[in-house]
Amino acid sequence: MSALKGLRVLDLSRVLAGPWAGQLLADLGASVVKVERPDSGDDTRAWGPPYMRDDDGAPTAESAYYLCANRGKRSITIDITSAEGQARLRRLAASADVLLENFKFGGAAQYGLDYESLREVNPGLVYCSITGFGQTGPLAARPGYDFMIQALGGLMSITGAPDEEAGAGPQKVGVALTDIMTGLYATVGVLAALREREQSGLGQHVDLALLDVTAASLANQATNYLVGGLVPGRLGNAHPNIVPYQTFRAADREFVVAVGNEKQFSALAAVVGEPSLSSDERFNSNGARVKNRKALCALLEQKFAERTAADWLEAMEAKDVPSGPINRIDELFAEPQLRAREMIVSMEHPENSSLQLVANPIKLSRTPVRYDHPPPRLGEHDMLSESELWDSL
């Protein structure tokens, strides 16, 4: 038994935020039908290389980008501009519990697939719209993409090296984090609406905007401004509210130190051979360390340069000082901890018998995540009847 067994999700979304939500619901047991454009399908199918290789080592048409967000779904192709296609989608929506879409503002209405139209045929439908700017406000009609929203949403203004350092300037996060966070918030909103439906019997419209999610995800940086009047800037790998909480260079490479309390700072002071630092009035509290950040970090940098990163990490681990290496992606997936947590899943794909994908991080004790179906090929399930599409995968 899966946590969401029996839940029917019609996924009309493409690229990342909506498909991410659909994949999460599929992992948890929902039956998810992905609707794609004939011939081309989801935009991300063309976002390569790299592409998955088949069992003979030849590249296939399945891009790595597409594969990251579409596990557990069935794929059908429908021409949404045709009357026949629109009628079929309305039939599917009539028997669905959830619909995910990321049309431009007002785009679904021209096909009769907006929430107001579909709730007439299915009052219990939970209809989730994902756009750049939401369904209201002066920018609602504008398209929005993760990169531009990272910029507009303030995230890039706090990401990157400060002006006085080499390589200074705003930077985007290395993955489309705004899309992924929006997919997660969308899933939470959908599940909340489904829970409420158990009481009222009615669905509702879940309205998600990438810009809203970016603002919400600024967390302490946002409240540094709203509560403290501080406009945060770029600190590179340093933390605005905690010191020392950043990268340092050892004799051979950089590594991370993440001290979060006084006990940990005292242990760090002992590790670097300067136990008096913990009683120095410049550094004996986090507030003092934030105020005297430059002096403390200069002293630590001098100490850390004397030994290798491996030496320091071993010494700090022995004293319970939070620290770690800066892994490349290949080093990450070689980590024994990640292997122990089963964070790589092997799935049998029609063209690759051991397709390697990142697993779902949710660990449920009684209804664990299932990996029953690999990301589908374009239109792989076109021949199934509408009732068969909803059968458990």
Disulfide bonds with the S-S distance in Angstrom:
none
